Amino acid sequence: MQIINTSTAPAPIGPYNQAIVHNGLLYMSGQIALDPQSGELVQDSLAAETHQVMRNLQSVLEAAGTNFNKAIKTTIFLSDMSLFAEVNSIYGSYFDGHFPARETVAVKGLPKGVNVEISMLVAVE
């Protein structure tokens, strides 16, 4: 088992790691729109928030030596299902057609009151 933590993604806000590699799989904790440099939330717009989430995921992927196209499964958590179309469009733009399995759910609340949190399971070589 290998723990992945990188300074190019937000530090965990609780007792967990950004990701763990085990048996060729990268188990990524959910990412929210925290700017890793300032520690502040990016909530100027839903688009800005979603892009920051995806950049944070990308940073963890790169630290583990993999990328979005190796994703096996993602889970998208939304504060409201009315946000689905915009988040879905931005999320999809980070892949080149190799889309993972996925579920998207609306939940009552997310950490720090954000609108979007995404976690992933990704293959590593």
N, CA, C and O atoms as a GROMACS GRO file, in nm:
protein
  500
    1MET      N    1   0.084  -0.117   0.000
    1MET     CA    2   0.000   0.000   0.000
    1MET      C    3   0.089   0.124   0.000
    1MET      O    4   0.189   0.130   0.072
    2GLN      N    5   0.051   0.223  -0.082
    2GLN     CA    6   0.127   0.348  -0.093
    2GLN      C    7   0.032   0.465  -0.071
    2GLN      O    8  -0.073   0.473  -0.135
    3ILE      N    9   0.069   0.555   0.018
    3ILE     CA   10  -0.010   0.674   0.044
    3ILE      C   11   0.032   0.784  -0.053
    3ILE      O   12   0.152   0.807  -0.074
    4ILE      N   13  -0.066   0.851  -0.111
    4ILE     CA   14  -0.040   0.962  -0.203
    4ILE      C   15  -0.089   1.090  -0.139
    4ILE      O   16  -0.207   1.102  -0.105
    5ASN      N   17   0.000   1.185  -0.122
    5ASN     CA   18  -0.033   1.321  -0.078
    5ASN      C   19   0.056   1.415  -0.157
    5ASN      O   20   0.177   1.393  -0.167
    6THR      N   21  -0.002   1.519  -0.214
    6THR     CA   22   0.075   1.616  -0.290
    6THR      C   23   0.035   1.758  -0.248
    6THR      O   24  -0.080   1.784  -0.215
    7SER      N   25   0.132   1.846  -0.250
    7SER     CA   26   0.105   1.985  -0.213
    7SER      C   27   0.032   2.060  -0.326
    7SER      O   28  -0.013   2.173  -0.305
    8THR      N   29   0.022   1.999  -0.444
    8THR     CA   30  -0.048   2.064  -0.556
    8THR      C   31  -0.199   2.040  -0.552
    8THR      O   32  -0.272   2.088  -0.639
    9ALA      N   33  -0.245   1.967  -0.451
    9ALA     CA   34  -0.388   1.950  -0.425
    9ALA      C   35  -0.410   1.991  -0.279
    9ALA      O   36  -0.315   1.993  -0.201
   10PRO      N   37  -0.533   2.023  -0.243
   10PRO     CA   38  -0.558   2.067  -0.105
   10PRO      C   39  -0.522   1.959  -0.003
   10PRO      O   40  -0.546   1.840  -0.025
   11ALA      N   41  -0.465   2.003   0.107
   11ALA     CA   42  -0.436   1.910   0.216
   11ALA      C   43  -0.567   1.857   0.273
   11ALA      O   44  -0.666   1.930   0.277
   12PRO      N   45  -0.569   1.733   0.316
   12PRO     CA   46  -0.691   1.679   0.376
   12PRO      C   47  -0.738   1.765   0.493
   12PRO      O   48  -0.658   1.819   0.569
   13ILE      N   49  -0.871   1.777   0.506
   13ILE     CA   50  -0.929   1.857   0.614
   13ILE      C   51  -0.978   1.768   0.728
   13ILE      O   52  -1.058   1.810   0.811
   14GLY      N   53  -0.929   1.645   0.729
   14GLY     CA   54  -0.967   1.549   0.833
   14GLY      C   55  -0.866   1.437   0.838
   14GLY      O   56  -0.761   1.446   0.776
   15PRO      N   57  -0.897   1.332   0.912
   15PRO     CA   58  -0.804   1.220   0.927
   15PRO      C   59  -0.812   1.122   0.809
   15PRO      O   60  -0.862   1.010   0.822
   16TYR      N   61  -0.762   1.164   0.694
   16TYR     CA   62  -0.758   1.080   0.575
   16TYR      C   63  -0.646   1.129   0.484
   16TYR      O   64  -0.588   1.235   0.508
   17ASN      N   65  -0.614   1.052   0.380
   17ASN     CA   66  -0.514   1.089   0.280
   17ASN      C   67  -0.584   1.126   0.150
   17ASN      O   68  -0.701   1.091   0.128
   18GLN      N   69  -0.513   1.196   0.064
   18GLN     CA   70  -0.569   1.232  -0.066
   18GLN      C   71  -0.600   1.107  -0.147
   18GLN      O   72  -0.700   1.101  -0.218
   19ALA      N   73  -0.513   1.007  -0.137
   19ALA     CA   74  -0.534   0.883  -0.212
   19ALA      C   75  -0.444   0.773  -0.156
   19ALA      O   76  -0.347   0.799  -0.086
   20ILE      N   77  -0.481   0.651  -0.189
   20ILE     CA   78  -0.401   0.534  -0.153
   20ILE      C   79  -0.396   0.441  -0.274
   20ILE      O   80  -0.499   0.414  -0.336
   21VAL      N   81  -0.277   0.392  -0.306
   21VAL     CA   82  -0.259   0.293  -0.411
   21VAL      C   83  -0.250   0.156  -0.344
   21VAL      O   84  -0.173   0.136  -0.250
   22HIS      N   85  -0.331   0.064  -0.394
   22HIS     CA   86  -0.328  -0.073  -0.341
   22HIS      C   87  -0.364  -0.169  -0.455
   22HIS      O   88  -0.467  -0.153  -0.520
   23ASN      N   89  -0.278  -0.265  -0.479
   23ASN     CA   90  -0.301  -0.367  -0.583
   23ASN      C   91  -0.335  -0.307  -0.719
   23ASN      O   92  -0.428  -0.352  -0.786
   24GLY      N   93  -0.260  -0.205  -0.760
   24GLY     CA   94  -0.278  -0.147  -0.893
   24GLY      C   95  -0.395  -0.053  -0.907
   24GLY      O   96  -0.430  -0.012  -1.018
   25LEU      N   97  -0.458  -0.017  -0.794
   25LEU     CA   98  -0.571   0.075  -0.799
   25LEU      C   99  -0.544   0.195  -0.710
   25LEU      O  100  -0.490   0.183  -0.600
   26LEU      N  101  -0.583   0.310  -0.759
   26LEU     CA  102  -0.573   0.435  -0.684
   26LEU      C  103  -0.711   0.470  -0.631
   26LEU      O  104  -0.803   0.497  -0.708
   27TYR      N  105  -0.725   0.468  -0.501
   27TYR     CA  106  -0.849   0.504  -0.434
   27TYR      C  107  -0.836   0.650  -0.391
   27TYR      O  108  -0.763   0.682  -0.298
   28MET      N  109  -0.908   0.738  -0.460
   28MET     CA  110  -0.897   0.881  -0.434
   28MET      C  111  -1.009   0.929  -0.344
   28MET      O  112  -1.126   0.900  -0.368
   29SER      N  113  -0.972   1.003  -0.242
   29SER     CA  114  -1.071   1.068  -0.157
   29SER      C  115  -1.142   1.175  -0.238
   29SER      O  116  -1.090   1.223  -0.338
   30GLY      N  117  -1.260   1.211  -0.194
   30GLY     CA  118  -1.335   1.315  -0.262
   30GLY      C  119  -1.261   1.448  -0.256
   30GLY      O  120  -1.200   1.483  -0.155
   31GLN      N  121  -1.267   1.520  -0.366
   31GLN     CA  122  -1.207   1.652  -0.374
   31GLN      C  123  -1.317   1.756  -0.386
   31GLN      O  124  -1.417   1.736  -0.455
   32ILE      N  125  -1.297   1.867  -0.317
   32ILE     CA  126  -1.386   1.982  -0.328
   32ILE      C  127  -1.304   2.097  -0.386
   32ILE      O  128  -1.186   2.081  -0.416
   33ALA      N  129  -1.366   2.212  -0.402
   33ALA     CA  130  -1.302   2.324  -0.471
   33ALA      C  131  -1.216   2.411  -0.380
   33ALA      O  132  -1.230   2.533  -0.378
   34LEU      N  133  -1.128   2.348  -0.306
   34LEU     CA  134  -1.031   2.424  -0.226
   34LEU      C  135  -0.910   2.455  -0.313
   34LEU      O  136  -0.856   2.367  -0.379
   35ASP      N  137  -0.867   2.580  -0.312
   35ASP     CA  138  -0.746   2.619  -0.382
   35ASP      C  139  -0.629   2.570  -0.297
   35ASP      O  140  -0.618   2.608  -0.181
   36PRO      N  141  -0.540   2.487  -0.353
   36PRO     CA  142  -0.431   2.430  -0.272
   36PRO      C  143  -0.330   2.533  -0.222
   36PRO      O  144  -0.266   2.511  -0.120
   37GLN      N  145  -0.315   2.645  -0.292
   37GLN     CA  146  -0.220   2.747  -0.248
   37GLN      C  147  -0.277   2.834  -0.137
   37GLN      O  148  -0.211   2.857  -0.035
   38SER      N  149  -0.399   2.882  -0.155
   38SER     CA  150  -0.456   2.975  -0.058
   38SER      C  151  -0.535   2.905   0.053
   38SER      O  152  -0.553   2.961   0.161
   39GLY      N  153  -0.583   2.784   0.025
   39GLY     CA  154  -0.668   2.715   0.120
   39GLY      C  155  -0.810   2.766   0.119
   39GLY      O  156  -0.893   2.722   0.200
   40GLU      N  157  -0.840   2.858   0.029
   40GLU     CA  158  -0.974   2.917   0.019
   40GLU      C  159  -1.060   2.840  -0.081
   40GLU      O  160  -1.009   2.780  -0.175
   41LEU      N  161  -1.190   2.842  -0.058
   41LEU     CA  162  -1.283   2.780  -0.152
   41LEU      C  163  -1.296   2.864  -0.278
   41LEU      O  164  -1.297   2.987  -0.271
   42VAL      N  165  -1.304   2.798  -0.392
   42VAL     CA  166  -1.332   2.864  -0.519
   42VAL      C  167  -1.481   2.847  -0.544
   42VAL      O  168  -1.526   2.738  -0.579
   43GLN      N  169  -1.557   2.953  -0.525
   43GLN     CA  170  -1.701   2.947  -0.542
   43GLN      C  171  -1.755   3.068  -0.617
   43GLN      O  172  -1.868   3.110  -0.594
   44ASP      N  173  -1.673   3.123  -0.709
   44ASP     CA  174  -1.715   3.238  -0.788
   44ASP      C  175  -1.836   3.202  -0.874
   44ASP      O  176  -1.924   3.285  -0.897
   45SER      N  177  -1.838   3.078  -0.922
   45SER     CA  178  -1.948   3.027  -1.004
   45SER      C  179  -1.943   2.875  -0.995
   45SER      O  180  -1.844   2.818  -0.949
   46LEU      N  181  -2.049   2.811  -1.039
   46LEU     CA  182  -2.049   2.664  -1.041
   46LEU      C  183  -1.940   2.612  -1.134
   46LEU      O  184  -1.875   2.512  -1.105
   47ALA      N  185  -1.920   2.680  -1.246
   47ALA     CA  186  -1.815   2.639  -1.341
   47ALA      C  187  -1.677   2.649  -1.276
   47ALA      O  188  -1.598   2.555  -1.286
   48ALA      N  189  -1.648   2.760  -1.209
   48ALA     CA  190  -1.518   2.777  -1.143
   48ALA      C  191  -1.499   2.671  -1.034
   48ALA      O  192  -1.390   2.616  -1.019
   49GLU      N  193  -1.604   2.645  -0.960
   49GLU     CA  194  -1.597   2.544  -0.854
   49GLU      C  195  -1.567   2.406  -0.913
   49GLU      O  196  -1.481   2.333  -0.862
   50THR      N  197  -1.638   2.370  -1.018
   50THR     CA  198  -1.620   2.238  -1.080
   50THR      C  199  -1.482   2.224  -1.140
   50THR      O  200  -1.418   2.120  -1.124
   51HIS      N  201  -1.434   2.326  -1.209
   51HIS     CA  202  -1.298   2.320  -1.267
   51HIS      C  203  -1.194   2.304  -1.156
   51HIS      O  204  -1.097   2.230  -1.174
   52GLN      N  205  -1.211   2.370  -1.042
   52GLN     CA  206  -1.114   2.356  -0.933
   52GLN      C  207  -1.116   2.214  -0.879
   52GLN      O  208  -1.011   2.158  -0.849
   53VAL      N  209  -1.234   2.156  -0.865
   53VAL     CA  210  -1.244   2.016  -0.822
   53VAL      C  211  -1.166   1.927  -0.919
   53VAL      O  212  -1.089   1.841  -0.877
   54MET      N  213  -1.187   1.947  -1.048
   54MET     CA  214  -1.120   1.863  -1.149
   54MET      C  215  -0.970   1.886  -1.148
   54MET      O  216  -0.894   1.791  -1.166
   55ARG      N  217  -0.925   2.010  -1.129
   55ARG     CA  218  -0.780   2.037  -1.121
   55ARG      C  219  -0.721   1.969  -0.997
   55ARG      O  220  -0.610   1.916  -1.002
   56ASN      N  221  -0.794   1.969  -0.888
   56ASN     CA  222  -0.745   1.902  -0.767
   56ASN      C  223  -0.733   1.752  -0.790
   56ASN      O  224  -0.634   1.690  -0.750
   57LEU      N  225  -0.833   1.694  -0.854
   57LEU     CA  226  -0.826   1.551  -0.887
   57LEU      C  227  -0.706   1.524  -0.978
   57LEU      O  228  -0.632   1.427  -0.958
   58GLN      N  229  -0.688   1.609  -1.078
   58GLN     CA  230  -0.578   1.593  -1.173
   58GLN      C  231  -0.443   1.598  -1.101
   58GLN      O  232  -0.352   1.522  -1.136
   59SER      N  233  -0.428   1.684  -1.004
   59SER     CA  234  -0.303   1.692  -0.929
   59SER      C  235  -0.273   1.562  -0.854
   59SER      O  236  -0.159   1.516  -0.852
   60VAL      N  237  -0.375   1.504  -0.794
   60VAL     CA  238  -0.355   1.377  -0.723
   60VAL      C  239  -0.324   1.266  -0.823
   60VAL      O  240  -0.238   1.182  -0.798
   61LEU      N  241  -0.394   1.265  -0.936
   61LEU     CA  242  -0.367   1.165  -1.040
   61LEU      C  243  -0.222   1.174  -1.086
   61LEU      O  244  -0.154   1.073  -1.096
   62GLU      N  245  -0.176   1.295  -1.113
   62GLU     CA  246  -0.038   1.313  -1.159
   62GLU      C  247   0.062   1.269  -1.053
   62GLU      O  248   0.164   1.209  -1.086
   63ALA      N  249   0.034   1.297  -0.927
   63ALA     CA  250   0.124   1.255  -0.818
   63ALA      C  251   0.133   1.103  -0.810
   63ALA      O  252   0.234   1.048  -0.765
   64ALA      N  253   0.027   1.036  -0.852
   64ALA     CA  254   0.026   0.889  -0.850
   64ALA      C  255   0.072   0.830  -0.983
   64ALA      O  256   0.078   0.708  -0.998
   65GLY      N  257   0.106   0.914  -1.080
   65GLY     CA  258   0.157   0.866  -1.209
   65GLY      C  259   0.049   0.813  -1.301
   65GLY      O  260   0.074   0.725  -1.382
   66THR      N  261  -0.071   0.866  -1.290
   66THR     CA  262  -0.180   0.822  -1.377
   66THR      C  263  -0.258   0.943  -1.426
   66THR      O  264  -0.215   1.057  -1.405
   67ASN      N  265  -0.372   0.920  -1.491
   67ASN     CA  266  -0.449   1.031  -1.548
   67ASN      C  267  -0.597   0.996  -1.556
   67ASN      O  268  -0.637   0.884  -1.525
   68PHE      N  269  -0.678   1.094  -1.597
   68PHE     CA  270  -0.822   1.075  -1.604
   68PHE      C  271  -0.862   0.956  -1.691
   68PHE      O  272  -0.961   0.888  -1.662
   69ASN      N  273  -0.787   0.931  -1.797
   69ASN     CA  274  -0.826   0.825  -1.890
   69ASN      C  275  -0.805   0.685  -1.834
   69ASN      O  276  -0.843   0.587  -1.897
   70LYS      N  277  -0.744   0.675  -1.717
   70LYS     CA  278  -0.730   0.545  -1.650
   70LYS      C  279  -0.836   0.526  -1.542
   70LYS      O  280  -0.836   0.427  -1.470
   71ALA      N  281  -0.927   0.623  -1.532
   71ALA     CA  282  -1.032   0.616  -1.430
   71ALA      C  283  -1.124   0.498  -1.457
   71ALA      O  284  -1.165   0.474  -1.570
   72ILE      N  285  -1.155   0.426  -1.352
   72ILE     CA  286  -1.244   0.311  -1.360
   72ILE      C  287  -1.385   0.352  -1.316
   72ILE      O  288  -1.484   0.311  -1.377
   73LYS      N  289  -1.392   0.432  -1.211
   73LYS     CA  290  -1.522   0.471  -1.156
   73LYS      C  291  -1.510   0.604  -1.084
   73LYS      O  292  -1.411   0.630  -1.015
   74THR      N  293  -1.611   0.686  -1.100
   74THR     CA  294  -1.617   0.811  -1.025
   74THR      C  295  -1.753   0.822  -0.956
   74THR      O  296  -1.852   0.762  -0.997
   75THR      N  297  -1.752   0.899  -0.851
   75THR     CA  298  -1.877   0.934  -0.783
   75THR      C  299  -1.881   1.086  -0.774
   75THR      O  300  -1.788   1.149  -0.723
   76ILE      N  301  -1.989   1.143  -0.823
   76ILE     CA  302  -2.009   1.287  -0.815
   76ILE      C  303  -2.120   1.312  -0.714
   76ILE      O  304  -2.230   1.259  -0.724
   77PHE      N  305  -2.087   1.395  -0.616
   77PHE     CA  306  -2.184   1.436  -0.515
   77PHE      C  307  -2.222   1.582  -0.544
   77PHE      O  308  -2.134   1.667  -0.557
   78LEU      N  309  -2.350   1.610  -0.553
   78LEU     CA  310  -2.398   1.745  -0.579
   78LEU      C  311  -2.487   1.792  -0.465
   78LEU      O  312  -2.554   1.711  -0.400
   79SER      N  313  -2.487   1.922  -0.441
   79SER     CA  314  -2.576   1.978  -0.340
   79SER      C  315  -2.720   1.982  -0.388
   79SER      O  316  -2.813   1.988  -0.309
   80ASP      N  317  -2.738   1.979  -0.522
   80ASP     CA  318  -2.871   1.983  -0.580
   80ASP      C  319  -2.862   1.924  -0.721
   80ASP      O  320  -2.770   1.957  -0.796
   81MET      N  321  -2.956   1.838  -0.758
   81MET     CA  322  -2.950   1.773  -0.889
   81MET      C  323  -2.972   1.872  -1.004
   81MET      O  324  -2.944   1.839  -1.119
   82SER      N  325  -3.021   1.991  -0.975
   82SER     CA  326  -3.036   2.092  -1.080
   82SER      C  327  -2.900   2.138  -1.134
   82SER      O  328  -2.894   2.203  -1.239
   83LEU      N  329  -2.792   2.106  -1.064
   83LEU     CA  330  -2.657   2.144  -1.106
   83LEU      C  331  -2.597   2.042  -1.203
   83LEU      O  332  -2.489   2.065  -1.259
   84PHE      N  333  -2.666   1.931  -1.223
   84PHE     CA  334  -2.611   1.817  -1.298
   84PHE      C  335  -2.559   1.854  -1.436
   84PHE      O  336  -2.444   1.822  -1.468
   85ALA      N  337  -2.639   1.920  -1.518
   85ALA     CA  338  -2.600   1.944  -1.657
   85ALA      C  339  -2.470   2.022  -1.668
   85ALA      O  340  -2.382   1.985  -1.746
   86GLU      N  341  -2.455   2.129  -1.591
   86GLU     CA  342  -2.334   2.210  -1.599
   86GLU      C  343  -2.212   2.134  -1.547
   86GLU      O  344  -2.106   2.136  -1.610
   87VAL      N  345  -2.226   2.068  -1.433
   87VAL     CA  346  -2.115   1.990  -1.378
   87VAL      C  347  -2.078   1.877  -1.473
   87VAL      O  348  -1.960   1.853  -1.497
   88ASN      N  349  -2.176   1.809  -1.528
   88ASN     CA  350  -2.153   1.698  -1.620
   88ASN      C  351  -2.075   1.741  -1.742
   88ASN      O  352  -1.984   1.670  -1.787
   89SER      N  353  -2.109   1.857  -1.797
   89SER     CA  354  -2.040   1.908  -1.915
   89SER      C  355  -1.893   1.937  -1.885
   89SER      O  356  -1.805   1.900  -1.963
   90ILE      N  357  -1.866   2.002  -1.773
   90ILE     CA  358  -1.728   2.035  -1.736
   90ILE      C  359  -1.650   1.908  -1.704
   90ILE      O  360  -1.539   1.889  -1.752
   91TYR      N  361  -1.709   1.821  -1.624
   91TYR     CA  362  -1.647   1.692  -1.589
   91TYR      C  363  -1.607   1.617  -1.716
   91TYR      O  364  -1.494   1.570  -1.727
   92GLY      N  365  -1.698   1.605  -1.811
   92GLY     CA  366  -1.672   1.530  -1.934
   92GLY      C  367  -1.558   1.587  -2.016
   92GLY      O  368  -1.493   1.513  -2.090
   93SER      N  369  -1.534   1.717  -2.006
   93SER     CA  370  -1.428   1.781  -2.085
   93SER      C  371  -1.288   1.740  -2.041
   93SER      O  372  -1.192   1.766  -2.113
   94TYR      N  373  -1.274   1.678  -1.926
   94TYR     CA  374  -1.143   1.636  -1.876
   94TYR      C  375  -1.104   1.497  -1.925
   94TYR      O  376  -0.994   1.449  -1.895
   95PHE      N  377  -1.191   1.431  -1.999
   95PHE     CA  378  -1.165   1.297  -2.052
   95PHE      C  379  -1.158   1.305  -2.204
   95PHE      O  380  -1.217   1.395  -2.264
   96ASP      N  381  -1.085   1.212  -2.266
   96ASP     CA  382  -1.078   1.214  -2.413
   96ASP      C  383  -1.162   1.102  -2.474
   96ASP      O  384  -1.129   1.049  -2.580
   97GLY      N  385  -1.271   1.068  -2.408
   97GLY     CA  386  -1.361   0.965  -2.462
   97GLY      C  387  -1.356   0.835  -2.384
   97GLY      O  388  -1.443   0.750  -2.401
   98HIS      N  389  -1.256   0.818  -2.301
   98HIS     CA  390  -1.244   0.698  -2.216
   98HIS      C  391  -1.313   0.727  -2.083
   98HIS      O  392  -1.247   0.753  -1.982
   99PHE      N  393  -1.445   0.723  -2.084
   99PHE     CA  394  -1.521   0.759  -1.965
   99PHE      C  395  -1.532   0.641  -1.869
   99PHE      O  396  -1.551   0.527  -1.912
  100PRO      N  397  -1.521   0.668  -1.740
  100PRO     CA  398  -1.536   0.561  -1.640
  100PRO      C  399  -1.684   0.534  -1.610
  100PRO      O  400  -1.772   0.609  -1.653
  101ALA      N  401  -1.708   0.428  -1.537
  101ALA     CA  402  -1.840   0.409  -1.479
  101ALA      C  403  -1.861   0.522  -1.378
  101ALA      O  404  -1.764   0.579  -1.328
  102ARG      N  405  -1.988   0.555  -1.350
  102ARG     CA  406  -2.009   0.669  -1.262
  102ARG      C  407  -2.150   0.669  -1.205
  102ARG      O  408  -2.244   0.620  -1.267
  103GLU      N  409  -2.160   0.725  -1.086
  103GLU     CA  410  -2.291   0.762  -1.037
  103GLU      C  411  -2.284   0.907  -0.992
  103GLU      O  412  -2.178   0.956  -0.954
  104THR      N  413  -2.398   0.973  -0.999
  104THR     CA  414  -2.410   1.111  -0.954
  104THR      C  415  -2.528   1.116  -0.858
  104THR      O  416  -2.638   1.073  -0.892
  105VAL      N  417  -2.504   1.168  -0.741
  105VAL     CA  418  -2.610   1.176  -0.642
  105VAL      C  419  -2.618   1.316  -0.582
  105VAL      O  420  -2.517   1.385  -0.569
  106ALA      N  421  -2.739   1.355  -0.548
  106ALA     CA  422  -2.759   1.480  -0.474
  106ALA      C  423  -2.767   1.443  -0.327
  106ALA      O  424  -2.835   1.347  -0.289
  107VAL      N  425  -2.698   1.519  -0.245
  107VAL     CA  426  -2.694   1.491  -0.101
  107VAL      C  427  -2.740   1.613  -0.024
  107VAL      O  428  -2.744   1.724  -0.077
  108LYS      N  429  -2.774   1.592   0.099
  108LYS     CA  430  -2.824   1.700   0.183
  108LYS      C  431  -2.718   1.807   0.211
  108LYS      O  432  -2.750   1.925   0.219
  109GLY      N  433  -2.593   1.766   0.226
  109GLY     CA  434  -2.487   1.860   0.255
  109GLY      C  435  -2.351   1.804   0.218
  109GLY      O  436  -2.331   1.682   0.217
  110LEU      N  437  -2.259   1.893   0.186
  110LEU     CA  438  -2.122   1.856   0.152
  110LEU      C  439  -2.026   1.936   0.240
  110LEU      O  440  -2.065   2.039   0.296
  111PRO      N  441  -1.900   1.890   0.252
  111PRO     CA  442  -1.803   1.961   0.337
  111PRO      C  443  -1.792   2.109   0.299
  111PRO      O  444  -1.789   2.144   0.181
  112LYS      N  445  -1.788   2.194   0.399
  112LYS     CA  446  -1.769   2.338   0.382
  112LYS      C  447  -1.879   2.404   0.300
  112LYS      O  448  -1.862   2.515   0.251
  113GLY      N  449  -1.992   2.334   0.284
  113GLY     CA  450  -2.106   2.392   0.212
  113GLY      C  451  -2.087   2.402   0.062
  113GLY      O  452  -2.155   2.481  -0.003
  114VAL      N  453  -1.997   2.323   0.004
  114VAL     CA  454  -1.973   2.329  -0.140
  114VAL      C  455  -2.088   2.268  -0.218
  114VAL      O  456  -2.177   2.205  -0.160
  115ASN      N  457  -2.085   2.287  -0.348
  115ASN     CA  458  -2.188   2.231  -0.437
  115ASN      C  459  -2.146   2.100  -0.501
  115ASN      O  460  -2.232   2.022  -0.543
  116VAL      N  461  -2.013   2.074  -0.509
  116VAL     CA  462  -1.962   1.959  -0.584
  116VAL      C  463  -1.849   1.893  -0.507
  116VAL      O  464  -1.760   1.960  -0.454
  117GLU      N  465  -1.853   1.759  -0.501
  117GLU     CA  466  -1.741   1.678  -0.453
  117GLU      C  467  -1.732   1.557  -0.544
  117GLU      O  468  -1.834   1.496  -0.578
  118ILE      N  469  -1.610   1.521  -0.583
  118ILE     CA  470  -1.591   1.407  -0.672
  118ILE      C  471  -1.481   1.317  -0.617
  118ILE      O  472  -1.375   1.365  -0.577
  119SER      N  473  -1.507   1.187  -0.616
  119SER     CA  474  -1.407   1.088  -0.580
  119SER      C  475  -1.387   0.994  -0.699
  119SER      O  476  -1.472   0.986  -0.787
  120MET      N  477  -1.274   0.923  -0.699
  120MET     CA  478  -1.242   0.837  -0.812
  120MET      C  479  -1.171   0.709  -0.770
  120MET      O  480  -1.106   0.704  -0.666
  121LEU      N  481  -1.186   0.607  -0.854
  121LEU     CA  482  -1.109   0.484  -0.847
  121LEU      C  483  -1.038   0.474  -0.982
  121LEU      O  484  -1.103   0.476  -1.087
  122VAL      N  485  -0.905   0.464  -0.980
  122VAL     CA  486  -0.827   0.477  -1.103
  122VAL      C  487  -0.720   0.367  -1.109
  122VAL      O  488  -0.664   0.329  -1.007
  123ALA      N  489  -0.694   0.318  -1.227
  123ALA     CA  490  -0.587   0.221  -1.249
  123ALA      C  491  -0.452   0.290  -1.249
  123ALA      O  492  -0.437   0.400  -1.302
  124VAL      N  493  -0.354   0.225  -1.189
  124VAL     CA  494  -0.216   0.274  -1.194
  124VAL      C  495  -0.130   0.161  -1.248
  124VAL      O  496  -0.162   0.044  -1.230
  125GLU      N  497  -0.021   0.197  -1.314
  125GLU     CA  498   0.066   0.096  -1.373
  125GLU      C  499   0.195   0.084  -1.300
  125GLU      O  500   0.280   0.003  -1.337
   0.00000   0.00000   0.00000
